[in-house]
Amino acid sequence: MWWLGVVAAGAGVLVPGLTGRRIGVLAGAALFLVAAAVVACVRRRRYTGLARSAARAGRHDVLQDRAVTARAWRRGHRWWLLAAFAAALGCSFALPAAGGMLLAGAGAGLRLKAAWLGRLERSGDVLLWVRVDWLGPRGGSPAGKAVKAYRSTGIAAGDAAPGGARRRTAALV
């Protein structure tokens, strides 16, 4: 979402729009900050509740790699992302760059939420997982109604670092 918003905002600056570039960029900056704050703070209570009740992952739990989860989510939501990008570009004719900055703010808020979740995982010294069968066919929602509880593993499990980032391998000596 971040890069789609940056591209839409960059293209939106090229069009003068109905209100002018200055007002559009200032409105976009305000929308960026509001969207980042709202997206970062929404559903935190649900995430902490699920993390607090996390059970140890068993042999029957199917946990998939971070890259597979991200790819499934992008495939399941590609039409929504494309529609949001088109709406951000179309908004540029009224308020230049505002729609793109709103979309980029939502992406930045998701990044802030992932960093917060990573700190939560580091404080508990666990990695939190969602069972694959609870996600649904479109990649699902990690804190949606279908998710009854998180599963936890040790910090070294899988290919993910706390917060969902890619695990960095140590350099060979």
Backbone hydrogen bonds, N-H to C=O, Kabsch-Sander energy under -0.5 kcal/mol:
donor,donor_aa,acceptor,acceptor_aa,energy
5,G,1,M,-2.3
6,V,2,W,-2.3
7,V,3,W,-2.5
8,A,4,L,-2.3
9,A,5,G,-2.6
10,G,6,V,-2.4
11,A,7,V,-2.3
12,G,8,A,-2.0
13,V,9,A,-1.6
14,L,10,G,-0.7
14,L,11,A,-0.5
15,V,11,A,-0.5
15,V,12,G,-0.7
18,L,93,F,-1.0
19,T,94,A,-1.6
20,G,16,P,-0.7
24,G,20,G,-1.9
25,V,21,R,-2.9
26,L,22,R,-2.3
27,A,23,I,-2.6
28,G,24,G,-2.3
29,A,25,V,-2.3
30,A,26,L,-2.0
31,L,27,A,-2.5
32,F,28,G,-2.5
33,L,29,A,-2.1
34,V,30,A,-2.3
35,A,31,L,-2.9
36,A,32,F,-2.5
37,A,33,L,-2.1
38,V,34,V,-2.7
39,V,35,A,-2.6
40,A,36,A,-1.9
41,C,37,A,-1.6
42,V,38,V,-1.8
44,R,41,C,-1.2
47,Y,43,R,-2.1
48,T,44,R,-2.6
49,G,45,R,-2.2
50,L,46,R,-2.5
51,A,47,Y,-2.4
52,R,48,T,-2.4
53,S,49,G,-1.5
54,A,51,A,-1.2
55,A,150,Y,-2.0
57,A,152,S,-2.6
61,D,58,G,-0.8
63,L,61,D,-0.7
69,T,65,D,-2.0
70,A,66,R,-2.5
71,R,67,A,-2.3
72,A,68,V,-2.4
73,W,69,T,-2.3
74,R,70,A,-2.5
75,R,71,R,-2.4
76,G,72,A,-2.2
77,H,73,W,-1.7
78,R,75,R,-0.6
81,L,77,H,-2.4
82,L,78,R,-2.4
83,A,79,W,-2.3
84,A,80,W,-2.4
85,F,81,L,-2.2
86,A,82,L,-2.4
87,A,83,A,-2.4
88,A,84,A,-2.2
89,L,85,F,-2.2
90,G,86,A,-2.6
91,C,87,A,-2.1
92,S,88,A,-0.6
92,S,89,L,-0.9
93,F,90,G,-1.3
94,A,91,C,-1.5
95,L,91,C,-2.5
98,A,95,L,-1.5
99,G,95,L,-0.6
101,M,97,A,-2.0
102,L,98,A,-2.0
103,L,99,G,-2.2
104,A,100,G,-2.5
105,G,101,M,-2.0
106,A,102,L,-1.9
107,G,103,L,-1.9
108,A,104,A,-2.4
109,G,105,G,-2.3
110,L,106,A,-1.9
111,R,107,G,-1.8
112,L,108,A,-2.3
113,K,109,G,-2.3
114,A,110,L,-2.2
115,A,111,R,-2.0
116,W,112,L,-2.3
117,L,113,K,-2.6
118,G,114,A,-2.1
119,R,115,A,-2.0
120,L,116,W,-2.0
121,E,117,L,-2.3
122,R,118,G,-2.5
123,S,119,R,-2.2
124,G,120,L,-1.3
125,D,121,E,-0.9
126,V,121,E,-1.9
127,L,153,T,-2.0
129,W,151,R,-3.1
132,V,62,V,-1.7
134,W,131,R,-1.4
135,L,132,V,-1.3
136,G,132,V,-0.7
139,G,136,G,-1.0
144,G,141,S,-1.6
147,V,144,G,-0.9
148,K,146,A,-0.7
150,Y,50,L,-0.9
151,R,129,W,-2.7
152,S,55,A,-2.5
153,T,127,L,-1.8
157,A,154,G,-1.4
160,A,157,A,-0.5
161,A,165,A,-3.1
164,G,161,A,-1.9
167,R,159,D,-2.3
